[in-house]
Amino acid sequence: MKQYEARSTSCNGHSTPVCAPDSRMLHRLIFNKMYAYQQDAFFPAATLEFCTEPGRHYHVPLTWSGFGYSTYRGS
């Protein structure tokens, strides 16, 4: 898998939008909690993989606590 961009989130957990692909594409987001919060965690990172379609908008929220995380396709 080719890495296109690596970016960090702002203090409120958002990043700048990623450009829409011209074709169907597999994305992998890696959230590194130990880097972001500089503390130990049961889940130090969360990896999310999802496919996108051209021209569609995707919002991928992540809710994270000390002992678990949850995600879904947002609006």
Backbone torsions as a table, in degrees:
resi	resn	phi	psi	omega
1	MET	NA	130.3	-179.9
2	LYS	-84.0	133.0	176.8
3	GLN	-87.9	121.3	-179.1
4	TYR	-92.4	-41.4	-178.0
5	GLU	-148.2	147.3	169.2
6	ALA	-124.4	131.7	-178.6
7	ARG	-148.0	161.9	178.2
8	SER	-111.0	159.7	177.2
9	THR	-90.0	162.6	175.9
10	SER	-79.4	-179.0	-178.9
11	CYS	-64.2	-20.5	177.4
12	ASN	-95.3	6.4	174.9
13	GLY	88.9	6.4	179.8
14	HIS	-100.3	153.5	172.3
15	SER	-120.8	167.8	176.1
16	THR	-70.3	151.6	-178.5
17	PRO	-60.9	146.8	174.6
18	VAL	-92.5	138.1	-179.2
19	CYS	-59.6	142.2	179.2
20	ALA	-68.8	134.3	179.4
21	PRO	-74.5	156.5	177.4
22	ASP	-84.6	-10.9	-179.9
23	SER	-143.4	169.6	177.9
24	ARG	-58.0	137.0	-173.4
25	MET	-145.0	143.9	174.2
26	LEU	-92.7	131.1	178.9
27	HIS	-117.7	150.0	174.8
28	ARG	-131.8	119.4	175.6
29	LEU	-107.0	132.4	177.6
30	ILE	-120.1	115.9	177.7
31	PHE	-98.5	120.2	-176.5
32	ASN	-106.8	99.0	-176.7
33	LYS	-70.3	-37.9	-178.3
34	MET	-63.9	-36.0	177.3
35	TYR	-70.9	-44.7	-175.3
36	ALA	-68.3	-42.0	-174.2
37	TYR	-109.3	-4.7	178.2
38	GLN	49.0	49.6	177.4
39	GLN	-147.0	159.6	177.2
40	ASP	-70.5	150.6	178.2
41	ALA	-151.3	148.8	176.3
42	PHE	-62.1	-42.5	172.2
43	PHE	-107.5	96.7	-177.8
44	PRO	-72.7	-20.0	178.9
45	ALA	-150.4	154.1	175.4
46	ALA	-128.5	128.6	178.9
47	THR	-110.6	125.5	179.2
48	LEU	-117.8	131.6	175.9
49	GLU	-121.0	137.2	180.0
50	PHE	-155.7	157.7	179.1
51	CYS	-104.5	142.6	177.2
52	THR	-118.4	156.2	176.5
53	GLU	-112.6	149.2	-179.6
54	PRO	-58.6	139.9	174.2
55	GLY	76.9	2.0	-179.7
56	ARG	-99.4	154.0	178.3
57	HIS	-102.7	137.3	-179.3
58	TYR	-129.5	134.5	174.2
59	HIS	-123.2	121.1	-175.6
60	VAL	-118.5	87.1	179.7
61	PRO	-78.1	151.2	177.3
62	LEU	-133.0	123.5	174.0
63	THR	-105.1	126.9	-171.5
64	TRP	-131.4	131.4	172.9
65	SER	-120.3	-174.8	-179.2
66	GLY	-68.1	-20.8	-173.8
67	PHE	-128.7	16.1	178.1
68	GLY	177.7	172.2	176.1
69	TYR	-149.7	161.3	-179.2
70	SER	-142.7	146.3	177.7
71	THR	-146.9	164.5	179.0
72	TYR	-163.8	170.3	175.0
73	ARG	-86.3	113.4	-179.3
74	GLY	-82.7	-177.5	-178.6
75	SER	-89.2	NA	NA
